[in-house]
């Protein structure tokens, strides 16, 4: 369970979402996340990449994570 302290929204993370959230404890690129999920769950890479991208976009849009710029040399995205 996560809470956005800015607006009081609550988010429940279960299944793969929870796995991805825990992976964001340290900065990782989207590709690293996809690689780890595909290796662990034996899912179709293209579908996994689409699903991970959509999930990360929701987290960024909800201000639950901050997407760091590749220009700074930091991987994308990271948990706040």
DOFIMAR-95774 format. One line per 2 residues: number of its first residue (from 1); their letters; for each residue x negated, y, z negated of C-alpha. Coordinates in steps of 0.001 Angstrom, whole numbers. Layout:
N
NUM = a = X Y Z ~ ...
END
This chain:
80
1 = xx = 0 0 0 ~ -1335 3412 984
3 = xx = -74 6865 213 ~ -708 10033 2149
5 = xx = -1101 12588 -633 ~ -484 15474 1773
7 = xx = 3116 14503 2545 ~ 3889 11693 78
9 = xx = 4368 9069 2792 ~ 3793 5448 1842
11 = xx = 2387 2804 4181 ~ 2342 -923 3643
13 = xx = -540 -2768 5266 ~ -84 -6477 5847
15 = xx = -1620 -9110 8101 ~ -4039 -7797 10699
17 = xx = -3331 -4211 9633 ~ -4743 -5020 6219
19 = xx = -7814 -6636 7800 ~ -8419 -3575 9961
21 = xx = -7930 -1244 6997 ~ -10565 -3105 4978
23 = xx = -12941 -2981 7944 ~ -12642 819 7861
25 = xx = -14202 961 4402 ~ -17408 1629 6292
27 = xx = -17531 3448 9639 ~ -16930 1110 12579
29 = xx = -16237 1661 16220 ~ -12989 543 17763
31 = xx = -14938 -2043 19793 ~ -16459 -3498 16606
33 = xx = -12998 -3872 15110 ~ -11667 -5562 18248
35 = xx = -14665 -7922 18337 ~ -14115 -8937 14708
37 = xx = -10385 -9518 15126 ~ -10862 -11545 18322
39 = xx = -13572 -13673 16695 ~ -11509 -14324 13591
41 = xx = -8021 -14790 15028 ~ -8672 -16085 18544
43 = xx = -6312 -13636 20219 ~ -6367 -12277 23743
45 = xx = -9011 -9519 23886 ~ -6988 -7147 26095
47 = xx = -3881 -7436 23922 ~ -5977 -7087 20774
49 = xx = -7671 -3944 22112 ~ -4262 -2409 22926
51 = xx = -2867 -3318 19496 ~ -5926 -2069 17596
53 = xx = -5890 1210 19557 ~ -2171 1718 18796
55 = xx = -2690 939 15099 ~ -5663 3297 14801
57 = xx = -3775 6049 16634 ~ -932 5725 14099
59 = xx = -3394 5964 11217 ~ -5001 9071 12719
61 = xx = -1628 10681 13523 ~ -486 10016 9944
63 = xx = -3704 11580 8602 ~ -4570 8339 6823
65 = xx = -7923 8117 8641 ~ -10126 10686 10294
67 = xx = -11531 9993 13734 ~ -15165 10992 13787
69 = xx = -16646 12440 16942 ~ -19028 10321 18943
71 = xx = -21003 13527 19465 ~ -22105 13376 15836
73 = xx = -23357 9854 16357 ~ -20834 8464 13898
75 = xx = -18694 5473 14817 ~ -14938 5855 15249
77 = xx = -12720 5972 13109 ~ -13214 5930 9338
79 = xx = -10896 5830 6391 ~ -10543 9033 4404
END
